[in-house]
Amino acid sequence: MTLRQPHGWLILDKPRGLGSTQAVAAVKRVLRKAGYGKVKIGHGGTLDPLAEGVLPIALGEATKLAGRMLDASKTYAFTIRFGEETDTLDLEGEVIATSDHRPPLAAVAAVCQHFTGEIDQVPPAYSAIKVDGRRAYDRARAGEEVELKSRRVTIHELIPPGAGDELWSTFAETAGRPDLLDPAAPLVLADSVTLVAHVSKGTYVRSLARDIAHALGAVGHVTYLRRIKAGPFTERQAISLDILEEIGNGARLEDHLLPLEAGLDGIPALTLDPDSAQAARQGRVLSGMPHPDGLILAVSGNVPVALMELSGGTAKVVRGFNLTDTAE
């Protein structure tokens, strides 16, 4: 017997060595094994095979929100190793520049403020950006010279070592140093440093690491990259591949499946009467609604009906959801 189709989010803690497409394939395989049949699946933001961490997997009607998740801000912990720059800006590449200079930890802490806010960034040559119809990494691997244009991105927050922030403390390498900028603190040179960055869509952490190293008069590359938050989803909600496999062996999917609306954190819900809910399901415009302008999640009972845009008392459907109340 095929089980009722699931709708919502599985947050996967993707390990190193696994691509995002492979992760989606693993979820499909597990759900088939568990008896759910063919389930529509998407993901909320690619993670390179060398990166690990939070990968939101959308199931069923939640796939209609995957595009919003791609646009959401992300938070990463990453380690820069100074001394060598590679062509891929990570551990996979060939060394293209070296330097004996090691920056003081205090200088690393100080330079972070210069990379906060809107900045211009040149993406890595080894990236998925298309150049004349072909991926940049395909051209780079073929030995072609790849020149990518600078783009504007936003670094919402860049947390330096010793900042004491909860996000950073998990990855602390300089425990016990309360203030790296204290003039009385001894000079400590860094072979490597771990930072935490909250960044906008389109930001390349590898490029950020390269530019930080250059600003410090050094060269460097990323040796560790972990996404610790994607949109509203955090690593505390993420499950391992082992737990995913348990679902295929009979464990309850519901124990780990987050509801569709979990991907709409911060968007208010508005309960519709039955007639208005039916009209929204048909894609019709609702009028005479005395509510503030902006996005709302229209619900009928506890069931999401549609993501709607309210303007001047009129609500138009942005995304409709084909869901029914399980109690019916």
N, C-alpha and C positions, 0 to 999 in steps of 0.2 A: 504493500500500500504506500502510495506517495503521500508524504506529509504536507501539511498546509504550508504554502510558500511564505518564507520569512521576509520581513521588511524592516530595515534598520541598519545599524552599524556594528561591525566587528572591528575592534581596534587591535591590530596585530603589532607585536613587538618584533619587527623584521630583523633577523640576524644578518651579520656580514656574509657576503658571498651569495646572497639571494637577491635577484632583481625583483622589481615591483611587479612585473608581468608574471614572473614565476610565483610570486606570493599570491596573486589573484588566482592563478591556475591551481595552487595548493588548496585554496579555499573552495574552489569549484569541485575539486576531487573529493574533499572531505564531505561537503554537503551532499554530493551524489551518493557517497558511501553511507551517509546517515539516513538516506531515504527521501531527500527533498527534491529529487529530480533536477530539472534544468532551472537554475536560478539566475536571474539577471544580476551581474556583479560589476562593480567599478571600483576605482581607488581614488583617494583624495590627495594626490600629490606624489610624484615619482621620488623614490629614494635610490641612489646609485647602489650597485652591489657592494661597494666598500663602505657604505653608510649603514647605520643600524637605527632602530628605534621606531617611533610611532608612525604607523601606516594605516590610516582609516580605510576600511573596506566597506563599501556601500552595497547593501543587498536589496533586491526588489525595487520598490518605489523610492527608496533612499537614493538610488542611482540618479534620480532627477536633481539631486542636490550636490552631486559630485563636482560639478563645475564651480559651485560656490566654494567648496572646500579647496579647490585648486587655487582660488583667488585669496584664500585666507592667509593671514600671517602665520609664520612658523617660528619655533624657538629651537636652537641647536646648541649643543656643547661640542666644542671642537678643539683639538690640540694642534698647535703649530710647532714643528721642529725646525729650529734655526740651523743654518749652515749649508743647506742644499735646496735649490729650486728645481722642480721637475717639469717636464713639458705638460703633464696632466695636472700639475699642482697637488698631487697626492702620491701615495706609495706606489701606484701602478706604473708611473712614468719613468722616463730616462732623465738623468740629471743634466741640466742645461746651464746651471750657474752654481758657483760655490762662494762661500765667504767665511772667514775666520771670526768675523765680528759676532759677539753675543750681546744682546741688549740687556741692560739692567732691568730687573723686574719693575722697579719704580717707573722706568721709561715706558714699559708696556702699559702699566696702569694709567699713565698720563696721556698716552696717545689714543686711548680708547675714546675719549671725549671728541676727538677730531674725526672719528668715524661714526658718530651718532647723528641722526637726523637724515636729511636727504643728501645722498652722495652720488657721484658719477662712478660707474663701474664698468670695466670691460670684461665680458664673460670669458671663461676659459675656451681655448681653441678646441679642447675635448669636451664639447657640450652638445646638447641635442638641438641647438638653434639651427634653423635651415639657412643655408647660403646658396642662392640660386637653385633652390629645389632639393638640395642635398644636405644631410646633417653635417654639422661642422666636424663632429668626431670622425665621420667617414672620410671626409677630405683630409683631416689631419693624419689619420692612420694610413692614408694612401700617399703620404709624404708631401701633400700640397701645402702651400703657405696659406694660412687661414687668418684673415683680418676681420675681426668683429667690431662693430660700432659700440661706443660707450652708451650705456643706458642709465637712466635715473632710477634709483631704488631708495628705499627708506630703511635705515637701521633704527628701529624704535628704541632699542636698548642694547648696549654692549657692556657686559659686566666683566670687569678686570679681576685678576687674582687678588684675593684678600679683601674683596668688597663685602664679604659676609652675607651676601644675598642667599636666600634659601635655594634658589635655582642653581647657584654656583657651588654651594658648599659640598654637594655630592661629589664634585669633581676636583675639590681643592687639592692643590699640590704645595701650598705654602701655609699650612695650618699654623696658627699661633702668631702670624704677622698681622696685627690689627690695622696697620696703616703703612702701606708701601711708600707713601709720599712723605712720611715723617723724616725731616732732615737728619734726625739722629739714628735712623735705621741704617744698619750696615749695608754696603753695596753688594747685591746678589745678582750675578749674571745668570741669564736663563738659556739653557740649551733647548728647552721647550716650555710651552705655557699653554694652559687650557683656559678658554674663554667661553662665555655663554652669550649668544646673540639672539635677540628677538627681531625678526626681519620681515620685510614685505614680500609679496609675490615677486618672483623674478630675480631675487637676490641669490648670487652664487657664493657660498661660504668659502669655497676654494679661492675665488678671486679676492674675497675679503681678507683671507689669511695672507695671500701674496702681497696685497697692498699694505697691510699692517707691517709685515716684515720689511718691505721697502721703506716705509716711513720711519722705521727704526734703524735704517742704514744697514740692514741685513737682507738675507734671502731666507726663504723657508717654504715648507710645504705641509699639507694636512696629513697627519698620521692617524687621527681618530676623529670620527664624525658621528654624532648621535642626535637624532631629532627627539626632543623631549616634550614637544607640544606641537599640535597641528590644529589650527583653529581652536575650537573649544575642547579638543581631546588631548589628554595628557598620558604620560607613560604609566600612571597609576591605573589607568583603565585598560591597558594593553595586555594581551595574552600572548604567551609563547607558542611556538610551533608544536611543542609537546601537548599543551592544552588544546590546541586546535585539533590535533590528531585524536584526542580523547572524545571530541564531539563525533568524529567519524566512527568511533567504537561504542557509541551509545550514550555519552554524556549529554546533558541537556544544553542545547544551543541557547535557550532562553536565559540561562545563568550568565551568559556573556554578551548577549545581543542587546545593544543600546537602542532605544526607540528612534524612529525617523527624526523626531523633533529635536533630538540631542544635537543634531547638526545645525540647528537654528538658534543657538544660544544668543540671548539678547534680543530676540525678536518676539514681541508680545503676542499672546494667543487671544483670539476673539471668538467667543462661542456664537454660532449662528443658529437661528431657529430652523426647523426642518425645511420650510419652503426656501429660505435663503441658501441653506446648504445644498439643496437640490439644484438651485439656479447656479451656484458656484461650480458644482460638479459638471454642469453643462457648459461651463465657460462663459456664462452671462455676467454682465456688469451689475453690481449691486449699488444702489443709490440711496441717498437719505441717511447716511451713516455718520452720526455725530462723534467722530473719533479723530484723533490727531493724524496728520499726514505721515506716510511712511509704510514700511513693510509690516505686514501682520501675518500670523498663521491662523487661518480660519479653521475652526474645529467644530465638529458635531458630536456632542458628548465628549468622549476622550479620543475621538478619531480625527486625525488630520484630514482636512478636505482640500485645502489649497493654500499656497503661498500667494498673497495678494498685495497689491500696491494701492494704498489709500491716498487719495488726493482730492481735496475739496468736498469731502463727503461721498465720493464715488470710489468704489473698490473694483479693480480689474485683476483677473487671474494672471499671475506670473508663471506658476507651476501648479497643475492640478494633480492630486493623488488618487489613485484608484484603489481605495481601501474601504473595507466594510467593518462594522463593529462586530467583534468576535462574539459579543453577547446576543447578537440577533439570531 
